């Protein structure tokens, strides 16, 4: 039975008298539950994004069984339910189109059902932020367990990382330095166990970020998916969520401004994905926590990169776990964190990291001898080409291109550029600035990961592997290159990116945080007067709803009417 001093939400279902109580209890009994599971104990929902269409999350049902053990042990009633699964490797046009739909589904499912607390099981890129956004809008006691990374990929005696080698090896094949057979062999060895990407891509980044936020148990982010310790952590999470319900430790008490500041700084220290920016902004918006794009630059000015993981380094998540994981990183940068912040463990950050030890300094460097200096993470650029901001990951870029002026070569569609990139006669030099537009939240629609556009084949053949690329799209966290991303406002809503023409001069100045189109105001005014918005991507369904209401990248790309929350009040009777 519940040990709380307040009535639980679930009691209005299972403790009800008369017809409604009869209905709620009777139908649940067909699953074979004993009489005493309806005695007022906390009911814990286990939201799982399991799907065989989402390879990263295909093991989450097994993880749910471990969670259930912990819930039962602590006197709760665990009930597993599905949530929309967003599989990055398969879904088109992009999983980001559906992140907000997952958040909406989760929010409504939790509020509509007799749940007192929730465990969120995620893994692949958008499942983690989508679940957390939805849960934040309900604000029950909530704990997350991510599914864990795959084991290191292997290819001809070397470790290879998911995503990162996809970009690198396919470019090598385009340049004629690898064969299709070589790539096929690498393909077999890259994904050799359960779990999400083992590079510091978006899946691993969001796992680490949620641990830094305090909504995962300490050490949970990095443990490989197939490691028995992940299942032990899941069981511990099941125990802990029951206590959180009894203590009424709601999500809003964990996801404070201090939590977001900690997460932003940890993201810089791990060399995390630029995608963390748009996801954290969206999560904060659900809670009313003040957070701006500028915070991702100013809060990280003093944070060096400590973690030597692909795509910016040499190692992978399995190595990161064995070296000590997120607790070690947080201990190294403890002077920059809010150590009194209380997490889902019930303890403060200081308590969570007090016993952390680093077992491999090649993987996790010390603060006084960092892997890369402060300022190597995500920076925010503004200027005449991005009045609302754009982002660039310094550690993934080429140093000689961080201050660059070049002639724009403009493409309205990524498909057009991909064809042109293979043209041996393409009019391009290493100094050219590639501009690909209409790939933002509304324009694609859905804000796809096409920002790290492929290099032109003629430059690859000459040994040129990087150039400045600018778009209103995102980039895979596993990607690399001097890619300016998330340009806002995007082209399809009339942002300055829509006005760029081939032959214009574009200036990128990362030290000055500037991104400018070097065209005079009179000319730009004439171009704007002639500009016409593109037609809407769809005339019905979710895509129309999304296109009409999606916010810009600098606001988290949530839907305008989903910002905030509706709480956890019990809805009216159904019968």
Protein Blocks (a to p, Z undefined) as FASTA:
>chain_A
ZZbfbdcfklmmmmpghjllmmmmmmmmmnopafklmnopacdddddfbdfklmklmmmm
mmmmmmmmmmmmnopacdddddddddfklpcfbfklmmmmmmmmmmmmmmmpccfbdcdd
dfbfmlmmmmmmmmmmnopacddddebiaddddeehiacdehjlmmmmmmmmmnopacfk
lmmmmmmmmmmcgcddfbfcfklmmmmmmmmnopacehklmmcfklmklmmmmmmmmmmm
mmmmmnopafklmmgfklmmmmmmmmmmnopafklmmmmmmmmmmnopacdfklmmmmmm
mmccfbdcdfkbmbdfklmmmnnpjmlmmmmmmmmpcfkbccfkopafklmmmmgccfbf
klmccfklcfbdghiaccddedjklmnopcddfklpcfklmpccddddddfbfklmmmmm
mpmkbccdfkbccddehiafklmgnoiafklgcddfklmmnopabdcdddfbdcdfkbgc
jddehiacdfknopaklmpcehiacdddfknopacddddfklmmmmmmmpccdddfbfgh
jklmmmmmpccfknoopafklgccebjadcddfZZ
